[in-house]
Amino acid sequence: MNDVADIVLGGAGYAGLFRAVDEADAQAGIAAAWDAGIRAFDTAPHYGAGSSEERLGRFLRSQPRSSYSVSTKVGRLLYDDPLASDGIDDFYGAPKRSRRRDYSADGVRRSLEDSLQRLGMDRVDLLLIHDPDDHQDQTLAAAMPELERMRAAGIVAGIGVGVNDVDVALRFVRETTIDHVMIAGRYTLLDRRADTELLPECARRGIRVLVAGVLNSGILADPTRRATFDYRPAQRDIIERAQAMERICAKYDVPLRAAALQFPRRNPAVGATVIGAGIKTEIEDTIAMLNTAVPEDLWHELDRCT
């Protein structure tokens, strides 16, 4: 079995992020992660308008509940909507549902109840506030106290935030009692903004950090054919830096994506890496990249590209 104790399977890929994924391929992808030894899974109502939770739940219901951990998120409620169009927020093949932001205490309770129903579970292990960037004051005043109450009552074991913005994460780290932070795209070979304050602050406070978006939405997988950074076309300087990193990796016969996937694991402040692979071939490739030897000299050369 692979050494994947610090790896979490993210739930956006098999829920149709960027391209539709049918049920059979989604189940095969989750099964491939399970067969590789992955036992931690992150999902959210936002991913595929609930299909991520539903698909994950269908797979996990045949596994002993004590053998895995699941995190999901609050902040978006789902409503049946026959007029919902395909491709909203880059999710394709999703159910006909619309998303509405809600960071109230009632919204947190309803979101968790709905998620548990979609998952077919009686509990999740970790509950994260999803993308509160434009709703920080309401989240701090209403959603956060409700999560703290849930943790105190034993409804969930851990609470935190899942964001792309370092400053937003830092505010919640400093003003609340969260025990987890999921930071996406900000601790990668290309973008190390989380390393300046966020990771050291979390380490001092004993907050577990989960690093997601380590391929920066595609460019670190293939900077020539997938020049997408932060879910939009990458700027020229970003493309050139990624291509320079790819050339350095080629000197050592190491794929760029191997270095990108392993990069967060080198920092002791990082508790886990969330991978975005969604189908079987991607997951198998990700596991192979995580097991690829990366020479220390290569890391030193990549550090000079920042």
TACORBEL-V607438 format. One record per backbone hydrogen bond with DSSP energy under -0.5 kcal/mol. CO is the residue of the C=O (numbers start at 1). NH is the residue of the N-H. If there is no record, write none. Layout:
co: {CO;CO}
nh: {NH;NH}
//
This chain:
co: {2;4;6;8;8;9;12;12;13;16;22;23;24;25;26;27;28;29;30;31;32;33;34;36;39;40;41;42;44;45;46;46;47;47;48;48;50;51;52;53;54;55;56;57;59;60;64;65;69;70;70;71;72;74;75;77;79;81;85;87;88;90;90;91;95;96;98;100;103;104;105;106;107;108;109;110;111;112;113;114;115;116;116;125;125;126;127;128;128;129;129;132;133;135;136;137;138;138;139;142;143;144;145;146;147;148;149;150;150;151;158;159;159;160;161;162;163;164;165;166;167;168;169;170;171;172;179;180;181;181;182;182;183;186;191;192;193;193;194;197;198;199;200;201;202;202;203;208;209;209;209;210;210;211;212;213;215;215;216;216;218;218;222;226;227;228;229;232;235;236;237;238;239;240;241;242;243;244;245;246;247;248;249;249;250;255;255;256;257;258;259;260;262;262;263;264;266;267;269;269;272;273;273;275;279;280;281;282;283;284;285;286;287;289;293;295;295;296;297;298;299;300;302;303}
nh: {4;7;273;10;275;42;15;17;16;92;26;27;28;29;30;31;32;33;34;35;36;38;37;2;69;9;71;11;47;50;48;49;50;52;51;95;54;55;56;57;58;59;60;61;62;63;67;68;41;125;126;43;128;130;102;100;98;84;88;90;91;18;92;87;97;81;79;77;143;108;109;110;111;112;113;114;115;116;117;118;119;120;121;157;158;72;160;74;130;131;162;135;136;139;140;141;142;143;144;146;147;148;149;150;151;152;153;155;156;154;127;179;180;129;182;131;184;166;169;170;171;172;173;174;175;176;208;161;183;210;163;184;212;194;188;195;196;197;199;201;202;203;204;205;206;207;206;181;211;271;272;183;212;274;185;216;218;220;219;230;221;222;226;228;234;219;232;229;239;240;241;242;243;244;245;246;247;248;249;250;251;252;252;254;253;258;259;260;261;262;263;264;265;266;266;267;268;270;209;271;211;8;275;10;283;284;285;286;287;288;289;290;291;292;295;298;299;300;301;302;303;304;305;306}
//
